[in-house]
Amino acid sequence: MSASPRGVEAELDSGSAPIAGLDTLSTVIDSIFKTSDNWIDRRAAIHSALNRTVVTPSELSTFALFDPRLPYTRNLVATDNTHYTLLILCWNVDKESPIHDHPCDGCFIKALQGKIRESRYVKDASPESDQLVLFQETIVHSGAVTYMDDFVGYHKVGCAGTEPAITLHLYTPPYHSCKVWASPERFSSWSEGKVTFYSKHGQPMN
Ligand SMILES: [Fe+2]
């Protein structure tokens, strides 16, 4: 199922050719990190690749593992342990992440199924204030790709529809913990959120 080197070149050259499946996407991402030498080009290439990726029903049944006991699950699809981590997150109705940062170059999200709400915050510019201020709220529909990094701000993500939602995430480079805020009222009061996985490569962790 992996794309041949020529296939990958063709996919990188084409701004519109669909990328069939997560194996092929991983191969394309590997190639992007080998061939692009600056962040601007790399970010555009990753965004384009995610836009063009079509995840198959078979892949969703392997990686999109829901648990009704949890707000959402984080399922590892692929990583090279150096440049990127590719995850599928499964969101139960009315559930969301806490506000968090991204100690990496960037975070890409593609909505695969259902509707997602992304709420973006920045630290209040006033030196007297210790608040995070909401500056943007977006409903992300199936098929759309978003991008976030700490220069833009911080965010929380959650299920916005009446059905559970599924999202594909790419983090570059991988990281093991991030800052988490229980409330936007106190920017200085954050805790460390450890990166955990509900499943890896389709295998539940417990
Ligand atoms: Fe995030």
Residues whose N, C-alpha, C, O or C-beta is under 5 A from the ligand:
A	BS01	LIG	C107
